Amino acid sequence: MAVAGEDDETDGEEVQLAPDAALWRRIPNWADYVVRDRQTNAMRPSSMAFKDDSDGSTSVYLAKEAGSWDDIMAGHEGFGLVSITAGLVSESGLKVVRQPEPGFPYHAVLAGPKPDRVASKLARASVWLVQVQAILPRGGPPLGQ
């Protein structure tokens, strides 16, 4: 089903996924994208990690089609990778829209508004597949060094 839209975020085809289908999102190892959870004391993505990127989209990868995350993580040393479910995305009022990139036919974006409460919900429900390394301020040395 083609999804009509006024911006690049919705120029692809909406992907129909089972509620338990995994979507992977790469998480930069920047201080504003990773926080310490107050309840668990564990590091987790911040809501910023689920806001639109500078290009106006929130990228994800269709895990079943990708098979492995090796290519997704190549060239992004120190970055993390989390998994969220398509059901959570749908419950949050978002759509998964296919937007292939060179070498990544399984690339998609989360289309729809992402107010703080939605971004926070996605961040708190995400599960680390690859933990971030050496949290960095943007453009600087690792924090604490």
ChimeraX attribute file (.defattr): number of C-alpha atoms within 10 A of each C-alpha:
attribute: neighborCount
match mode: 1-to-1
recipient: residues
	/A:1	9
	/A:2	12
	/A:3	15
	/A:4	11
	/A:5	11
	/A:6	7
	/A:7	10
	/A:8	13
	/A:9	23
	/A:10	23
	/A:11	16
	/A:12	19
	/A:13	16
	/A:14	20
	/A:15	16
	/A:16	12
	/A:17	15
	/A:18	10
	/A:19	13
	/A:20	11
	/A:21	16
	/A:22	19
	/A:23	24
	/A:24	25
	/A:25	25
	/A:26	22
	/A:27	25
	/A:28	22
	/A:29	23
	/A:30	22
	/A:31	16
	/A:32	16
	/A:33	20
	/A:34	22
	/A:35	17
	/A:36	12
	/A:37	13
	/A:38	8
	/A:39	6
	/A:40	8
	/A:41	9
	/A:42	9
	/A:43	14
	/A:44	24
	/A:45	30
	/A:46	22
	/A:47	22
	/A:48	17
	/A:49	22
	/A:50	25
	/A:51	23
	/A:52	19
	/A:53	11
	/A:54	7
	/A:55	9
	/A:56	13
	/A:57	19
	/A:58	20
	/A:59	24
	/A:60	24
	/A:61	25
	/A:62	24
	/A:63	18
	/A:64	12
	/A:65	11
	/A:66	17
	/A:67	9
	/A:68	10
	/A:69	15
	/A:70	9
	/A:71	11
	/A:72	17
	/A:73	16
	/A:74	9
	/A:75	9
	/A:76	13
	/A:77	12
	/A:78	17
	/A:79	19
	/A:80	21
	/A:81	20
	/A:82	22
	/A:83	23
	/A:84	22
	/A:85	19
	/A:86	23
	/A:87	15
	/A:88	18
	/A:89	19
	/A:90	14
	/A:91	11
	/A:92	17
	/A:93	13
	/A:94	18
	/A:95	22
	/A:96	28
	/A:97	25
	/A:98	26
	/A:99	22
	/A:100	14
	/A:101	10
	/A:102	6
	/A:103	9
	/A:104	15
	/A:105	14
	/A:106	17
	/A:107	24
	/A:108	28
	/A:109	26
	/A:110	27
	/A:111	26
	/A:112	17
	/A:113	14
	/A:114	19
	/A:115	11
	/A:116	13
	/A:117	11
	/A:118	19
	/A:119	19
	/A:120	19
	/A:121	16
	/A:122	24
	/A:123	23
	/A:124	14
	/A:125	15
	/A:126	20
	/A:127	17
	/A:128	19
	/A:129	14
	/A:130	16
	/A:131	17
	/A:132	22
	/A:133	14
	/A:134	16
	/A:135	20
	/A:136	19
	/A:137	14
	/A:138	12
	/A:139	7
	/A:140	8
	/A:141	11
	/A:142	15
	/A:143	11
	/A:144	7
	/A:145	4
